[in-house]
């Protein structure tokens, strides 16, 4: 899995240091990051998108300080992990008001940075549960993504397979794939969207999901194996 990291910092030296630390962490832990840099608080909040997993946020910036920035971010995004970076420890207590995970004091040593990053990644992973609304003849059910083995597309209808029941949902496969990609779901062919946590193994042209044997299409096989390998690597 790749994690989206935003760095909001008006000091270019500090930005480069954090990027260097992220690269070092990637080499040590084999965890990849997509890094986005903003040079002041108003840059990230002017057109904010809730796509980030972790934000490293400087408190003292020229145009819009970190506290104001964090409050604006929280208005749109309750899940993103915020880690404050500051020269002054007295700011730390204010972090509770915006649900900041922690703060790092400048100059930031690599050990402290790596420990906070590890804690943040663990928190990201623990949150990785979503929900899907599905219907049966008994009513509408709220299914946890962890319950879902795979989703099957048949004649413009989607069928959600769990270990003990099949549910129907009115949604396109493309839309479902977009919603569930962050929960480690991946297409093995045009008709199946697989929850990688339930994959037992890949055998030739088939993927074994729970007690089900599903076909992997030739065009998707390479990417599917890569996605599964990356998923297993993230769990080690």
BELHUCOR-V130728 format. One line per field, one symbol per residue. ss: DSSP state (H for helix, E for strand, - for the rest). burial: + if it has 16 or more other C-alpha atoms within 10 Angstrom, else -. A space follows every 50 residues. Layout:
# BELHUCOR-V130728
ss->???
burial->???
This chain:
# BELHUCOR-V130728
ss->-EEEEEEE---HHHHHHHHHHHHHHHHHH--EEEEEEE--HHHHH----- ---EEEEE-------HHHHHHHHHHH----EEEEEE--HHHHHHHHHH-- -EEEE----HHHHHHHHHHHHHHHHH----EEEEEE--EEEEEEHHH--E EEEE--EEEEE----EEEE---HHHHHHHHHHH-EEEEE--EEEEHHHEE EEE--EEEE--EEEE--HHHHHHHHHHHHHHHHHH-
burial->+-+-++++++---++--++-++--+-----+++---++++++-++----- -++++++++++---+++-++-++---+--+++++++-----+--+--+++ ++++---+-+--+--++--++--+---------++-------+-++++++ +++----+++++---++++---+--++--+--+++++++-+++++++++- -+---++-+----++++---+--+--++--------
